Amino acid sequence: MTALRVLVADDEPLARARMRRLLAACRNPEALTLGEAADGAEVLAQIGRAPFDVLLLDIAMPSVGGMSVAERLQTRPNAPVVVFVTAHAEHALRAFELDAADYLTKPVRRERLQAALEKAWRLIRARSPKADAGTGDSLLITASGLVKRVPLSEVLYLKAELKYVTVGTAHESYVLDGSLNQLEADYPDYFLRVHRNTLVVKRAIRALQRRIDNDGNECWVVRLSGVDEAFSVSRRQVAAVRATLGHSPE
């Protein structure tokens, strides 16, 4: 893993100095501070002159504010991944709408910065044509008043329960206030519907298994790599799962 090239943007010199020290202590991925800027105009100028992987961006800055900088970067090819760093938490939702990888509130802890760099690294890999991920998109999850970006490349299944959707990864599950039908329509090549309330990631399908339920009836389940739970497959979707899997069921 190569070191991330970071631009630190903050109008306070002491804040930039502290961020440099935190970045120097980060590992996996490592980070190199290759530029600093005290206002939004200088941020845009530096990005125009040199390549950066990650922009640590304060919101309240002179000339051009952090939100305006992020908006302008959306139209630039090969723009750095943005991580907002601010003393104010009320802009988090807008930040994620601007495709920020993360939103850090001051004072920033090294562990929290490290986690943000890991998210940025995953997004950078997802943008690359050589990346293993099937998409660079993310899902925005709101939990306990916080907004979290979950890369779609980490999602293994979506399961509708009441009016919410459970988003499952290999290590965690989240609740999304959204529509399973809309997610299926947005990513038709990524997800496969196996049941009226379940979508699974096609590349994660490991096995299709035939079972006998308590009433003696035949039923089917699908198993995914990285998930212990088996998911029910409706009869009309068995053929689609079998075709995706590419061989006969167990």
The 8 nearest C-alpha neighbors of each residue, nearest first, counted from 0:
[[1, 28, 2, 27, 29, 3, 120, 26],
 [2, 0, 3, 28, 29, 30, 27, 4],
 [3, 1, 29, 30, 28, 31, 4, 0],
 [2, 4, 30, 52, 31, 5, 29, 1],
 [3, 5, 52, 51, 31, 33, 30, 53],
 [6, 4, 53, 32, 33, 31, 51, 54],
 [5, 7, 34, 54, 35, 33, 32, 55],
 [8, 6, 35, 55, 54, 34, 36, 5],
 [9, 7, 36, 56, 35, 37, 55, 57],
 [10, 8, 37, 57, 11, 15, 36, 7],
 [9, 11, 37, 60, 38, 12, 8, 36],
 [10, 12, 14, 9, 13, 15, 37, 16],
 [13, 11, 15, 14, 16, 10, 9, 37],
 [14, 12, 16, 15, 11, 17, 18, 10],
 [13, 15, 17, 11, 12, 16, 18, 9],
 [16, 14, 18, 12, 13, 17, 9, 19],
 [17, 15, 13, 19, 18, 14, 12, 20],
 [18, 16, 14, 20, 19, 15, 13, 21],
 [17, 19, 21, 15, 20, 16, 22, 14],
 [20, 18, 16, 22, 17, 21, 23, 15],
 [19, 21, 23, 17, 18, 22, 16, 24],
 [22, 20, 18, 24, 23, 19, 109, 17],
 [23, 21, 19, 25, 24, 20, 30, 18],
 [22, 24, 20, 21, 25, 19, 30, 31],
 [25, 23, 21, 22, 20, 26, 109, 29],
 [26, 24, 22, 29, 23, 113, 30, 21],
 [25, 27, 29, 28, 24, 113, 30, 23],
 [28, 26, 29, 25, 0, 117, 113, 2],
 [27, 29, 26, 2, 117, 30, 0, 116],
 [28, 30, 26, 2, 27, 25, 3, 31],
 [31, 29, 3, 2, 22, 4, 28, 5],
 [30, 32, 4, 5, 33, 3, 2, 29],
 [31, 33, 5, 34, 6, 4, 19, 30],
 [34, 32, 5, 31, 6, 4, 35, 51],
 [33, 35, 6, 32, 7, 5, 36, 45],
 [36, 34, 7, 6, 8, 37, 33, 15],
 [35, 37, 8, 42, 41, 38, 7, 9],
 [36, 38, 10, 9, 8, 35, 41, 11],
 [39, 37, 61, 60, 41, 40, 36, 10],
 [38, 40, 63, 42, 41, 64, 62, 68],
 [39, 41, 43, 42, 38, 63, 44, 62],
 [40, 42, 44, 39, 43, 38, 36, 45],
 [43, 41, 39, 45, 40, 44, 36, 46],
 [42, 44, 46, 40, 41, 45, 47, 39],
 [43, 45, 41, 47, 42, 46, 40, 48],
 [46, 44, 48, 47, 42, 43, 41, 49],
 [45, 47, 43, 48, 49, 44, 42, 50],
 [46, 48, 44, 45, 49, 43, 50, 42],
 [47, 49, 45, 46, 44, 50, 43, 51],
 [48, 50, 46, 47, 45, 51, 44, 34],
 [51, 49, 46, 52, 48, 79, 47, 4],
 [50, 52, 4, 79, 53, 5, 6, 49],
 [51, 53, 79, 4, 3, 5, 80, 50],
 [54, 52, 80, 79, 5, 51, 81, 4],
 [53, 55, 81, 6, 56, 5, 79, 80],
 [56, 54, 7, 82, 83, 8, 6, 81],
 [55, 57, 83, 8, 84, 54, 82, 65],
 [56, 58, 84, 9, 85, 65, 83, 8],
 [57, 59, 65, 64, 85, 60, 66, 56],
 [60, 58, 64, 57, 65, 61, 85, 10],
 [59, 61, 64, 38, 10, 58, 39, 63],
 [62, 60, 38, 63, 64, 39, 59, 10],
 [63, 61, 39, 38, 40, 64, 60, 41],
 [62, 64, 39, 61, 40, 67, 60, 68],
 [65, 63, 60, 67, 66, 59, 39, 58],
 [64, 66, 58, 68, 67, 57, 56, 69],
 [65, 67, 69, 68, 64, 58, 70, 94],
 [68, 66, 70, 64, 69, 65, 71, 63],
 [67, 69, 65, 71, 66, 70, 39, 72],
 [68, 70, 72, 66, 67, 71, 65, 73],
 [71, 69, 67, 68, 73, 72, 66, 97],
 [72, 70, 68, 73, 69, 74, 67, 75],
 [71, 73, 75, 69, 74, 70, 78, 68],
 [72, 74, 71, 70, 75, 69, 78, 97],
 [73, 75, 72, 71, 76, 70, 78, 69],
 [76, 74, 72, 73, 78, 77, 71, 79],
 [75, 77, 78, 74, 73, 72, 79, 47],
 [78, 76, 75, 79, 50, 52, 51, 80],
 [77, 79, 76, 75, 72, 80, 73, 51],
 [80, 78, 52, 53, 51, 54, 81, 77],
 [79, 81, 53, 54, 52, 119, 100, 78],
 [82, 80, 54, 99, 53, 100, 79, 55],
 [83, 81, 101, 55, 100, 99, 102, 54],
 [82, 84, 56, 102, 55, 57, 103, 81],
 [85, 83, 103, 57, 56, 104, 102, 55],
 [86, 84, 104, 57, 87, 105, 58, 83],
 [85, 87, 105, 104, 88, 84, 106, 103],
 [88, 86, 85, 89, 104, 90, 105, 58],
 [87, 89, 90, 91, 104, 86, 85, 102],
 [88, 90, 91, 87, 92, 93, 86, 94],
 [91, 89, 93, 88, 92, 94, 87, 58],
 [92, 90, 94, 93, 89, 88, 102, 95],
 [93, 91, 95, 94, 90, 96, 146, 89],
 [94, 92, 96, 95, 90, 91, 97, 66],
 [95, 93, 91, 97, 92, 96, 99, 90],
 [94, 96, 99, 98, 97, 92, 93, 91],
 [95, 97, 93, 98, 94, 92, 99, 91],
 [96, 98, 95, 94, 99, 93, 70, 69],
 [99, 97, 95, 96, 100, 94, 81, 73],
 [100, 98, 81, 95, 101, 82, 97, 94],
 [99, 101, 82, 119, 81, 118, 98, 80],
 [102, 100, 82, 99, 115, 83, 103, 148],
 [101, 103, 83, 82, 84, 91, 104, 94],
 [104, 102, 84, 83, 85, 101, 107, 105],
 [105, 103, 85, 86, 84, 107, 106, 88],
 [106, 104, 107, 86, 85, 103, 84, 87],
 [105, 107, 104, 108, 86, 103, 85, 84],
 [106, 108, 105, 104, 103, 109, 111, 112],
 [109, 107, 111, 110, 112, 106, 21, 105],
 [108, 110, 112, 111, 21, 113, 107, 25],
 [111, 109, 113, 112, 108, 114, 25, 107],
 [112, 110, 114, 108, 113, 109, 115, 107],
 [111, 113, 109, 115, 114, 110, 108, 116],
 [112, 114, 110, 116, 111, 115, 25, 109],
 [113, 115, 117, 111, 112, 116, 110, 118],
 [116, 114, 112, 118, 117, 113, 101, 119],
 [115, 117, 119, 113, 118, 114, 120, 112],
 [116, 118, 120, 114, 115, 119, 113, 121],
 [119, 117, 115, 121, 116, 120, 100, 122],
 [118, 120, 116, 122, 117, 121, 100, 123],
 [121, 119, 117, 123, 118, 122, 116, 124],
 [122, 120, 124, 118, 123, 119, 125, 117],
 [121, 123, 125, 119, 124, 120, 126, 135],
 [122, 124, 120, 126, 125, 121, 119, 127],
 [125, 123, 121, 127, 130, 126, 122, 120],
 [124, 126, 135, 122, 123, 127, 130, 132],
 [127, 125, 123, 124, 135, 122, 128, 130],
 [126, 128, 124, 130, 129, 125, 123, 135],
 [129, 127, 130, 126, 125, 124, 131, 132],
 [130, 128, 127, 131, 124, 125, 126, 132],
 [129, 131, 127, 124, 132, 125, 128, 126],
 [132, 130, 133, 129, 125, 124, 128, 152],
 [133, 131, 152, 130, 134, 125, 135, 124],
 [132, 134, 152, 131, 135, 189, 125, 130],
 [135, 133, 132, 136, 152, 125, 151, 126],
 [134, 136, 125, 126, 122, 137, 151, 152],
 [137, 135, 134, 151, 150, 138, 152, 125],
 [136, 138, 150, 151, 149, 148, 139, 135],
 [137, 139, 149, 148, 140, 150, 151, 136],
 [140, 138, 148, 147, 149, 137, 146, 141],
 [139, 141, 147, 146, 175, 148, 138, 142],
 [142, 140, 146, 145, 147, 144, 139, 143],
 [141, 143, 145, 144, 140, 146, 174, 147],
 [144, 142, 145, 141, 146, 140, 147, 174],
 [143, 145, 142, 141, 146, 147, 140, 91],
 [146, 144, 142, 143, 141, 147, 91, 140],
 [145, 147, 141, 140, 142, 92, 139, 91],
 [148, 146, 140, 139, 141, 149, 145, 101],
 [147, 149, 139, 138, 137, 140, 150, 146],
 [148, 150, 138, 137, 151, 147, 139, 140],
 [151, 149, 137, 152, 153, 136, 138, 148],
 [150, 152, 137, 154, 153, 136, 149, 138],
 [151, 153, 132, 150, 154, 134, 133, 135],
 [154, 152, 151, 150, 168, 155, 149, 169],
 [153, 155, 168, 151, 152, 167, 156, 166],
 [156, 154, 168, 200, 167, 199, 153, 203],
 [155, 157, 199, 167, 198, 200, 154, 166],
 [158, 156, 166, 198, 165, 197, 167, 199],
 [157, 159, 197, 165, 164, 196, 198, 160],
 [160, 158, 164, 196, 163, 165, 197, 179],
 [159, 161, 163, 164, 162, 158, 165, 196],
 [160, 162, 163, 159, 164, 196, 158, 165],
 [163, 161, 160, 164, 159, 176, 177, 178],
 [164, 162, 176, 160, 161, 175, 159, 177],
 [163, 165, 159, 175, 158, 174, 160, 166],
 [164, 166, 174, 158, 157, 173, 175, 167],
 [167, 165, 157, 173, 172, 174, 156, 164],
 [166, 168, 172, 156, 155, 154, 165, 171],
 [169, 167, 154, 155, 171, 170, 153, 172],
 [168, 170, 225, 226, 171, 167, 155, 153],
 [171, 169, 168, 172, 167, 225, 226, 153],
 [172, 170, 168, 169, 167, 173, 166, 154],
 [171, 173, 167, 166, 168, 165, 174, 170],
 [174, 172, 166, 165, 175, 167, 171, 140],
 [173, 175, 165, 164, 166, 163, 176, 140],
 [176, 174, 164, 177, 140, 163, 165, 173],
 [177, 175, 163, 164, 174, 162, 178, 140],
 [178, 176, 175, 163, 164, 179, 162, 181],
 [177, 179, 181, 180, 182, 164, 176, 163],
 [178, 180, 182, 181, 183, 159, 177, 164],
 [181, 179, 183, 178, 182, 184, 185, 177],
 [180, 182, 184, 178, 183, 179, 185, 177],
 [183, 181, 185, 179, 184, 180, 186, 178],
 [182, 184, 180, 181, 186, 185, 187, 179],
 [183, 185, 181, 182, 187, 186, 180, 179],
 [184, 186, 182, 183, 181, 187, 180, 188],
 [187, 185, 189, 183, 188, 184, 182, 190],
 [186, 188, 183, 184, 189, 190, 185, 191],
 [189, 187, 186, 190, 191, 201, 183, 185],
 [188, 190, 186, 187, 200, 201, 191, 133],
 [191, 189, 200, 199, 201, 198, 187, 188],
 [190, 192, 199, 198, 201, 193, 200, 189],
 [191, 193, 198, 194, 197, 199, 190, 195],
 [192, 194, 232, 236, 197, 198, 191, 233],
 [195, 193, 197, 233, 232, 196, 192, 231],
 [194, 196, 197, 193, 192, 233, 198, 159],
 [197, 195, 159, 194, 158, 198, 160, 179],
 [198, 196, 158, 194, 157, 193, 195, 192],
 [197, 199, 192, 157, 191, 156, 190, 193],
 [200, 198, 156, 190, 191, 155, 201, 157],
 [199, 201, 190, 155, 203, 202, 189, 156],
 [200, 202, 203, 190, 204, 191, 189, 199],
 [201, 203, 200, 204, 189, 205, 243, 244],
 [204, 202, 223, 224, 200, 201, 205, 155],
 [205, 203, 223, 201, 202, 206, 222, 224],
 [204, 206, 223, 222, 224, 203, 244, 207],
 [207, 205, 222, 221, 204, 208, 248, 249],
 [208, 206, 221, 248, 220, 249, 222, 209],
 [209, 207, 249, 220, 219, 248, 221, 206],
 [208, 210, 219, 218, 220, 249, 207, 217],
 [211, 209, 218, 217, 219, 212, 208, 220],
 [210, 212, 217, 216, 215, 218, 213, 209],
 [211, 213, 215, 214, 216, 210, 217, 218],
 [214, 212, 215, 211, 216, 217, 210, 218],
 [215, 213, 212, 216, 211, 217, 218, 210],
 [214, 216, 212, 213, 211, 217, 210, 218],
 [217, 215, 211, 212, 214, 218, 213, 210],
 [216, 218, 211, 210, 212, 215, 209, 219],
 [219, 217, 210, 209, 211, 216, 212, 220],
 [218, 220, 209, 232, 208, 210, 231, 221],
 [221, 219, 231, 232, 230, 208, 207, 229],
 [220, 222, 207, 230, 229, 206, 208, 231],
 [221, 223, 229, 206, 205, 204, 207, 230],
 [224, 222, 204, 205, 203, 226, 225, 221],
 [223, 225, 203, 226, 205, 204, 222, 227],
 [224, 226, 169, 223, 227, 168, 203, 155],
 [227, 225, 223, 228, 224, 169, 222, 168],
 [228, 226, 229, 225, 223, 222, 224, 169],
 [227, 229, 226, 230, 222, 223, 221, 225],
 [228, 230, 222, 221, 220, 227, 231, 223],
 [231, 229, 220, 221, 232, 228, 222, 197],
 [230, 232, 220, 219, 221, 194, 233, 229],
 [233, 231, 193, 220, 194, 219, 236, 234],
 [232, 234, 194, 236, 235, 193, 231, 237],
 [235, 233, 236, 237, 232, 219, 218, 238],
 [234, 236, 233, 237, 238, 239, 232, 193],
 [237, 235, 239, 233, 234, 238, 193, 240],
 [238, 236, 240, 234, 239, 235, 241, 232],
 [237, 239, 241, 240, 236, 242, 235, 234],
 [240, 238, 242, 236, 241, 237, 243, 235],
 [241, 239, 243, 237, 242, 238, 244, 236],
 [240, 242, 238, 244, 239, 243, 245, 237],
 [243, 241, 245, 239, 240, 244, 238, 246],
 [244, 242, 240, 245, 241, 239, 201, 204],
 [243, 245, 241, 242, 246, 240, 204, 205],
 [244, 246, 242, 243, 241, 247, 240, 248],
 [247, 245, 244, 241, 248, 242, 243, 206],
 [246, 248, 241, 249, 245, 207, 244, 242],
 [249, 247, 207, 208, 246, 206, 241, 209],
 [248, 208, 207, 247, 209, 206, 246, 210]]
